[in-house]
Amino acid sequence: MNVARRISLLLSLAILACVSALHSSAESFWAEHKVFSGKPPIRTACLMPPEADLVKLGVKTSEKMPKESDDWSRALKVLVWTHLSADGIAIGSATDALSSGASYPDIQQAIQQIQQKYDALSGTLYKKPKEIEKGAYTLDDQVAMLPCAANSDVLVFVQGAGAVPTPGRQAMGALGGSILTEGAVVYVTFADAKTGEIMAMIRFHNVGDFLTDEEGEFATPLDAALADINLGSARKVERAREAASPDQR
């Protein structure tokens, strides 16, 4: 799947969220059994540069929002980084050379190649996520080209798309009997940092003002999904403490 088709798919999902009657936020998740069981545990992660695309929906046309898309990408990076760290996972950036001696152009080339591989896979991955549970998807060992891969258990990919209707588009929707508001969908995918095998994926969507408060709008579904797939040592320690507490008996 090329970038244009990937963006088109994500934006279609975001537009569906705009007219969704679901709750303001919700999450879905898929993972291999070894992720649920925590064997082997995931303690370290390397975060790929997030990709986020926003479009403004007008009455007759739509247009890209490049500046807002860049701002949202940075906000999603902070969101995912912060919440994985809070769950006891040590996070690094895919752009870091660490002690490898790799040059910046070499790292950027590796990131681009791995991202292209992920983009090519994402269409099938997003349409048939349950296959993750069978270990059906892989990026191959190309992922090991990144310096951070040597010290990481997983690579983390973040992709999002959002649609922002103009007042005119909202008014047109109201005349047609539908409520149209801002909507977004975000995917967080975990791949084995050595083999490239897709181990888990979280999808969460939001209907509402997701651009002004990403933490407030996305934190709850992200944390809920991380808990559901049992990811993060800090969460396991907390559960053990709760189980041992006299109040829990």
C-alpha angles and dihedrals in degrees: 000000000000123000094260093054092045091052090046091053094048093046091050088056091047092052089050087054089054092064096032120125091206124115118287092266137011139165141212128191142189128188144161117259092251090061092052091047094046092227106158095019121231107231104151134043139184114213118218117213105278119242119212131169128192129188131190112226113215130182094268107005143027129221136196121252103211099172094045089046091055091047091049091049090056091046092052090050091055091045096052094039093050097048096044089049091050088055091058099261116136108228130206132175124250088225094062117106092199109180095327096099090224115154123241093247091051092051092047090050091051091048091050093050093048092045091051089052091051092047090052090053098039097081093061092035094056094043096047106027095153088072087072088075088062094050090246099147132066140165089203125231091302085100089072089072089082114092091224092056092075091063099035136083095204143015114226122214121193121193127169141170131191138185123209115192119210119235088257092054091048091051091050090051091050090053088054092051098255131114111229120191138150115301137181142177125204131190124199112190129188120207128182105260093220106037102022093233112156104240104173144354134197123199122189131171133195134201113198140036097343097153099063097050114021092165094053095043102040106026096081098052091042093052091044092053093046088053092048093055091042095237121164134043094233090062091050091051091050092049090050090052091049091049091051095046115108089225090063095054 
